[in-house]
């Protein structure tokens, strides 16, 4: 049973400035350059809280987390952040162009609270592994601020699109909030305060399983915080955006792998060893590679080495997806990159965009660029609902959910 709740979030008021100067991409997608840009936009930009500056003199009493709590308290006291007067859900629509193809799509979802459930309860399902470092960082921020600033991106199955229709009915008037982000995606939010409509949405969601699309680290942080605070009722809930996995606007992009820093790497030796389990074939262009990918069986990958492109096709049929095949057979098996090195991103970096990955190999920034097809939502759901997990960065749901549109204080 998926337990969904309306809530009274804090939201930026007009006193704080333009919304586009205040909200951010999720913390783990903020590069140093983006962070500097956010800081320059406004003294009340959320990055000061979710990804604050660490200073040389920091100690247990004064540090990045205590400063975050101070900013939050000051902005609430100064009217920069104002709490909604009534419990609500929020329709959240995103209109965007798909990178590489330019296809125009619209994704429908809604923001609310969801119960923090143990995975063993069979309600919330993960699909990716997590790392301890990011969870500890997010837990310290939550301990100090008692607030969630971004939503967990949750998928639910609704092939009839019944919830979507209610959301579309709620979005007939002008949005309460609207802005365009740095990637050109338009974000629009409508408050849903009608009790009958809220009850209808909650009822439709009650029998749904939930699948974490993005936010695994923050969800497991919420689990840890709930367990630390059994007497704090608000800690048993976390802010989520719920999106129908059958939505035509749900888009997963491929995340390509750049390999670098390998001692004594020899391209000919790699191709020879890979050829024991893969058919290896040169291709002339990215267009040819993508054309050959269409309808190809699992275990069909691309690779760029220098200025040359290759198609790698597994010799024996496999039920595994392309990403674990790559990690087990090529990264681990052929190149000898350990799981520890993968988790630490020691020899492995990730990039969105086929052309960008190929260019990194051509310019020598990567010894090999492994090129992947996007994972389908059907495969993600099949693996997740059966209790399986995929390697990190197996999926890239696009666009991301903005942080700061709504802020949930666990203690009111």
N, C-alpha and C positions, 0 to 999 in steps of 0.2 A: 504494500500500500504506500503510494507516494503521498506524503503529508505536506501540503502546500499552505502557506499562511500569508495573508496581507500584512503590511507593516507600515510604520511611520518613520520613513528615513529622514535623515538630514540631507538637504540639497542646497547647492549654491544659490544665493539670492542675487538679484541685480546689483546689490551693493558691492559684490565681489568682482564684478566686471563681466565681460563676455564669456559665455560658456566655453568657447573654443580656446580661450586663453587659460582655462582652469583645469580641464580634464585631460587625461593622458591615455596612452596605450597601456596595456598590462605591464606591470613592473619588469617582468622578465623579457619584454620586447623593447625596453628603453635602452638605446645605445648611449655612450657618453655624449655624442653630438646631440642626440635628441634631448637628453637631460639638460644640457646647457641651453638649448632652445626653449625648453619649457620654463626654466628658471628665469630667462630673460623676458618671458611673456607677461608674468604677473607675480607679485609677491605672495599671491594666494594660490599659485598653481599646486596641484595635488602632489607633484613630484617631491616637494619639500617634505611631505609626510611619508610617502611610500618608498622613496629611494633617496633619502637625505644624505648629506655630505658627512663623511667620517673625518674627524679632526685629530691632529696629532696628540692633543691633550685629553682625549676622551678617557673616561674611567667608568666605574660602576655607577656613579651618581649622575654624571653628565656625559651623554653619548647620543648617537644618532636616534635611538629609540625614545629617550627622554625628551629630546627636541621635537620629535614627531608628536608626542603627546601634548607638548606645550603649544605647538602650532594648532592642533585640533581644538584644544581648549580655548585658545585665544580667538580663533575664527568663529567658534560657536558663541562665545560671549560677545563678540563684536558684530554679530548679525551677518557675517559672511556666509555662514551655514545656518539654515533655518529648518526646524523640524516640521514635517507635515502634521496637520492637526487631526487627521483621521486615518485609520488603517486603509491601505490601498494596495492594488497591484498596478503594474505599469506596462502598457504595450510598448515594445521596443522594436522598431523597424530599421533595417539597414539596407540602403540602396547603393550598389557598387558595380564597378567593372572588374571582371576577372583578369588578373595579370596574365600576360602572354596572349590571350585570345581576344580581350576587349568585350567579351560577352557581358551584357547588362542584366543584373539579377537583383531581386529584392528578397530579403530574409525577414521572416516574421517571428517574433518571440515575445515573451513577457517576463518582467522582473518581479520576483517575490521571494519569500523565505521558504527554504526547504528544511525538513528535519535532518539533522546530522545523524546518519545511519552507519552502523558498522557494515563493512562489506559482507560479512557473514549473514546479515539479515536478508540478503537477496533483493534489496530494493535499489540501492545505488551500486553501479558497476563501473569499474575502472577499465581502461584499455592500454595504459602505458605504465611503465615502471617509474619510480621516483627516486630522487637523490636526497640524502640527509641534510646537506648544506642549505639549500633553499628553504627546506621546511623549518630548520632551526631559526633562520633569519626571519621568516614570516611569523613564527610563533613568538619571537621576542617583540615584534611590532604589535601583534595582537595583545600580548600580555600588558604592554604599556598603554595602548590606546583604547583597548576594549572595543575595537571597531573593525568592520570589514569595509574596504573601500572599492573593491572590484567584485564582480559577480562570477561565481562558478558557472561555466558554460555547460548546461545539461541538455541532453537529447532525450526525447520520449517518443514512443511509437504511436502515431495517430493517422493511419492510412486514410481515414474518412475526413481528416482535416477539420474536425468539429471545433476544436479550440481555436484554430486559425480563423474560422468564420466569426467567432465571438470577438477576437482581437480586431479583425477588420471592421466590425460594427463599432468598436470603441474608438476607431481612428478616423472617424468621418470629419471631425472638427479640426481646426488648426492644432498642431502639436504643442504641448507644454514646453518642450525643449527641442531644439533642432540645431545641428551644426554639421560642418564638413570637416573630416579629419585630414591629416597630412598625406594620406594615400588617396584622397578623393572620394572616400566613402561618406555617404550622407547618413547621419544618425538622427532619428526622430523618436520622441517619447511622449506618450499620452498617459495621464493618470486615470486609473479605473477605480472609482470610489463607490459605484453603485453596488449595494450589498447583494442584490439578486444576481448580477453578472459575476461578481466575485464567487458567490456560492456555486454558480453553474460551472465556472472554470475549475474550482476545487473539486467538484463532483466528477467532472470528466477526467481529471488527473489522478483520481484516487486509485485506480487499478493499474496505473502505468509503472513500468520499470524505468529507471533513470540511468543514463549512460554519460559519464563525464567525457565531454569533448575536449575542453581546455580547463585547466585549473586543478590538476591532480595534487600538486604540492599544497595549494591553499586549502583544498578539501581535507587532506590528511592533517594539515595544521589545525583546522577546525575540529577534527576528531580529537586531537591531542588536547586542545584547549577545553573542549567539553569534558574530557576525562579528568582534567586538572580542577575543574570547577563544577562539581556535581550539584552544588546548591544554587548555581546561577542559571535561572531558567532560560535566559536569552542565549546562553552559550550552546544550547542544544539545537540551535537553528543557525543557518548560514544563508547569505544572500546568493541567489541564483538567477540566471536567465535561462528560461526553458524554451527550447526550439524543437519543433516537430522534425524527426529524422526523415519524414517523407516530404518535407518542404521542398519545392522546386528551387528555392534560393539557398539551399544548404550546399556549400562548396568546400571540398577538400583539395588543397594544392599538394603537389609533390615537394618533398624536402630532399635535396640532393646532398651527397656527402663529399667533402673535400678532404683528401688524405695528404698530409705533409709531415716532414720531420722524420721520415724513415731513413735509418742509416743504410748506406750501400744499396739503395733501391735501384733495381735494374728492370726496365720496362719489358725487355725481351724475355727475361726470366719469369716475370709476373704473367705475361701472356701465355707462356709455355705451361706454367703450372696451372693456370686457370683453365687451359684447354683440356686438362684431364677430366674435368667434370662439366665444362661448358663448351658448346660450339662457339668459337670466336671468329667474327667476321668483320672486316673493315667496312664502314659505310661512308658515303661521301659528304653528307650534310645533316644538320639537325632535322630538317624536314624529312629526309629519308629515314632517319632513326625513328622519328615519331610515327611515320607511316608503317614501318615494320612492327612497331609496338602494338598497333591496333589489332585486337583479337588474338594476340600472341599468348601462349600459355604462361602460367606462373613460372617465375624463375627466368624471365626475360629482362635483361638489364642493359644499360648503356654505360660506356666508359670513355672518358676523354683523357688522353695522355699526350702532352705536348699539343700539337696541332691536329692529331689524328683521332677520329671517332671509331668506336667499336660497338658492335652488337654482341652481347653475350647471352646465349640461350642454354639453359640447363639441359643436359643430355637425357636425364631420366626424369619422368614426370614427378611432380611434388604437389602435396596439398598445402604446403607452407606458402605464405605471402612473400612478395619480393624482398621486403625489408629484412625479415629474419634470415632468408636465404643469403642475402648480401652479407649480413653480419656474421653468420656462422661459417659460411663456405669461403668467402673471399677476405673479409676483414680479419677474421680469426684464423681460418684454415690456411689461406695462401700467404697473407701478409703478416700474420702472427701478432696482430694488435689485440691485446688482452681486453677482457671486459672492464677491468679497472681503468685502463687507458681510455676506453670508450666513454666511461662514466665521467672521467676527468677531462674529457675532450682534449687529451694530450696530443694525439695524432689525427684527430677527426674534428672537422668543423662543418657546419650546416649552412646551406644557402637555398633561398627560394629563387626560382627562375632558371630555366634550362640554359639560356644564353649566358647568364652570369656565371654559372658553373663551368661551362665550356671555356669561357674567356679566362677564368682563373687557371685552368690547366694550360691553355695556350701561352699565357704570360709567365708560366712557371711558378705561380703562387701556390699551386697544388701539384703534387707528383702525379696523382690520379684524381679525377672527378668522376665519382660514380653517379650515374643518372638514373632516376627512378620514375616510374609512372605513379600517379596519385592512387592512394589506397581508396577503395570504394567504401561508402558508408555501410553497405550490406556486409562487407567483410569485417569492418570494425565491430558492428553489432553482433555478428556471429561469434567472433572471438570473445568479445566482452561478456555477452550473456551466457556463454558456456564456461566462464571462469578463467579464461586465458588473458594474458597480457602480452603487449608488443614491445619492441625496443623503443627507447626514447626517440622522439622526433619522427615517429612513424606517420603521423598525420599533421597537417597544417590547415586547420579550419580558418577560412578567410571570409570576411574580415574579422578582426578581433573585437571583443566587447570593450568599450571604453570604461576606464576607471574614473569614479567621481560623479557619475550621473546620479547615483543614489549612494548614501553611506548608512550602514546599519550599525548602530551602537547596541551592543549586546546587553547593556544595563540601562537602556533608555536614553 
